[in-house]
Amino acid sequence: MAKIDYSLERYQRQKLATPNGEKSLLLHSCCAPCAGEIMEALAASKIETTIFFYNPNIHPQEEYLLRKEENIRFAQKLKMAFIDYDYDQDNWFERTKGQENEPERGARCSTCFDMRFEVTAQYAKDNGFSLISSTLGISRWKDIEQINACGARSAGNYAGINYWDFNWRKQGGSSRMLELSKRENFYQQEYCGCVYSLRDTNRWRISKGREKIERGVKFYQQAMLDIENQ
């Protein structure tokens, strides 16, 4: 059987349909690289999408602002509305207190997802959205079941709000995410986002004899050129 080409240029997108025929979607976005492929797929399916950027976990603030501006840039390109929400980092630190040494995909991640989804669902309820989803699940570094459980739990607190658990990875979604990131030359973040993931990533890099992360300097196109020139 011939292998289907799911690449960015050749894939014939299937038209997406919302779970209950909803005409609009409030999409929580964590960053432009994760969001890009999803945003293009939604635009191609003519699903009216509003991007909701609420990520108080991202540390430090300079990193947060860079990730946000990249996401705004792509939303403007696709003419999607963009909601820039509160950077209430003190609240995030309070909620994750005692979980500083939890591993990736552990309890701290659930706390972090719950916080972001709760605010997304509340905003949806207050502003006339009946459907929410998130870009978090497209990354293979994340536990998609953990993410979807948090999303469904938060949506379940509000009558009339549903969580769309579409698997954005399927049919080459993760691969196209990387292709699109290179095409758009998105900023390439090298850790999940929070201060603890930065700490743990740097510890691992040092153990391998590598330099610590240098934030704000790595972009996908240049990274690919560096690899090709090695």
Secondary structure as UniProt FT lines:
FT   TURN            8..10
FT   TURN            19..20
FT   STRAND          24..28
FT   HELIX           32..44
FT   TURN            45..46
FT   STRAND          48..53
FT   TURN            56..57
FT   HELIX           61..78
FT   STRAND          81..84
FT   HELIX           89..95
FT   TURN            96..98
FT   TURN            100..101
FT   TURN            104..105
FT   HELIX           107..126
FT   TURN            127..128
FT   STRAND          131..134
FT   HELIX           136..138
FT   TURN            140..141
FT   HELIX           144..155
FT   TURN            156..157
FT   TURN            159..160
FT   STRAND          162..163
FT   TURN            168..172
FT   HELIX           173..184
FT   HELIX           195..207
FT   TURN            208..209
FT   TURN            215..216
FT   HELIX           220..228
//
